[in-house]
Amino acid sequence: MNIIIMGCGRAGAELAKFLDADGHEVTIMDIDASSFDVLPSDFGGMAFLGDATDEGMLKKAGIAQAGAFIAVTRDDDKNAMTAQIAHQIFNVPKVVCRMYDPLRAEFFQSLGLEAISPILLFVQLVKEKLKDN
Amino acid sequence: MYIIIIGGGDLGSSLAREFLANNHEVLIIEKDVARCEQLKDELGSISLCSMGSEIATLTKAGIARADMLIAVTSEDDDNLTPCEIAKRKFNVPKVIAKVNNPKNEHIFVKLGIDCTANGVGPVLENIKVLTGIFPLARLLSFKEMESELVLVKVHNSSLVSKSLEDLPLPAGAVVTLLIRQGEGPKIPTPETVLQAEDQLVCLIPSESEESVQAIFASNQ
């Protein structure tokens, strides 16, 4: 599957590495060229310098052929906007975005977006750990 | 009315000043602490130093009773989120977004934020008017009427000595004002005869912009 990831931070790079190794065609985007330094040397996907809030850039990155789009920049609003562009304008079948703010995650989920809050997940995990004891 | 403005830059603070002068209640949400202090000095305690796209902030700002939310930061994604929250979660009656990248305007519309002010267009059109060499410049868009108020200038010498009623203007076009060098502004009549360099303020259907431009364009 063709997968586009917006944001080459820790999460983005880790996802890119994993999905590439899993046999997917991965394109990872970021607005900062030096962010791609964290990609492993044997990364077989494409690193694409550009902003996913720009439709033209998304087209160049191959969004029309993408089976999935994942937005993991550090900016919740940027993730929400790019995910909505992928979902509503380009009809990408699977769209996931990260939302640090749990309330915003809940809000965008109510609009039909797959928004994941790492904070809520962490809280959930800690709760379960505490239950085990 | 109670109006929440996201972004306290030049545009946000100027808007706030206008609303205050018209006796409206205003709150500016600005993320930059130093800018917030400046706003306090300039406008009094009408700013909240926080992120405008956080639901907690908007709730604290009293968004549930807001009549209007206007997002005018310099980042399109920072404008989109508060508008979506205001419209979809809190049913704010009027939501307006400044769109910095004109190419993003249709994205906002598609996502249900249909009141958009393009940050580039008005300046562009203003400069077109100032240059004096464009046959048509947009002055104002009336989206609900699907009409544009435009300023056209007679560049086409074959129009000189013709009367307004002889121009092939599209159906529904209204010529509202004649500006002629050396004379005061006049309300034209169908019999008004055009002179070189005359300027007309017209209300035209949006889709006819190109054909109107072609009528007035230089014939060289």
Interface residues (C-beta under 8 A of the other chain):
Chain A: T53 D54 E55 G56 D75 D76 D77 K78 A80 M81 T82 Q84 I85 Q88 I89 D101 L103 R104 F107 S110 L111
Chain B: S53 E54 I55 A56 E75 D76 D77 D78 L80 T81 E84 I85 R88 K89 N101 K103 N104 I107 K110 L111
